[in-house]
Amino acid sequence: MKNSHTLIIGSSSGIAQALLYELTKNKSNQIITVSRTDESNSSLRSVQSSQSSQSSHFKIKDYSEGSIDSVLELIFGYTSRHFDQVIICNGLLHDDSVKPEKRIDDFSESAFNQVMKVNVITPMLWIKNLASRLKGKQATKLVVLSARVGSISDNRLGGWYSYRSSKSALNMILKTIAIEFSVKAKNIKVIAFHPGTTDTSLSKPFQKNVPEGKLFSPKFVAERLLEISQNMPVDGKLSFVDWQGESIDW
């Protein structure tokens, strides 16, 4: 992979940490990560580190718009280089209070709102506040983790009302953003990436139902995402693709 300057948002996730690991293999790459937690990976450095360190981590208080704008002010003040790629990894499928619904009787308004906040509103706020900072002549690949279950035409099993709806809404937002960027920010390519079922905490409760050979390591997913991002043309369109680089029907 060619040298890159990458911003990883939501960097505490398993896929994000694998992306960081893969990117740091090339000592010429520069990586900035953002999450609400302190990163335990020893390869990371704080914002107070020297400018020559390969990766720098910024801790964000929360994902409100004010906090997002503030941390981006710090990041773009810290680095003068253009970002070749921005990867947004924020996502919620389950936690102590949220579980995917097997049937309509399981639907919870509060859980739905929480899933929509994390999976739709948070990425949109990041993109809103990044857009003017990424404009320019140099290409930027903007990759957002989506999911095949957000495809309406591919929905054959039902269930998972909140998660499916959030990913469908995310895809529509990304499609709309790509249309706007095709006029106002032609250097930005928007990619909705389906990683497949990855062996992380997000998929742990559901792995027993995954067919053999379809549970992917974070390393594999990170490698595929980075290769697809690098090879994707900047064409003013949204690409909704899986780990194979194949387009997913809406």
PyMOL commands that set and color helices and strands:
alter all, ss='L'
color gray80, all
select helices_A, chain A and resi 14-23+65-78+104-106+109-134+148-150+161-184+204-209+218-231
alter helices_A, ss='H'
color red, helices_A
select strands_A, chain A and resi 5-9+30-35+55-59+85-88+140-145+188-194+197-198+215-216+238-242
alter strands_A, ss='S'
color yellow, strands_A
deselect
rebuild
show_as cartoon
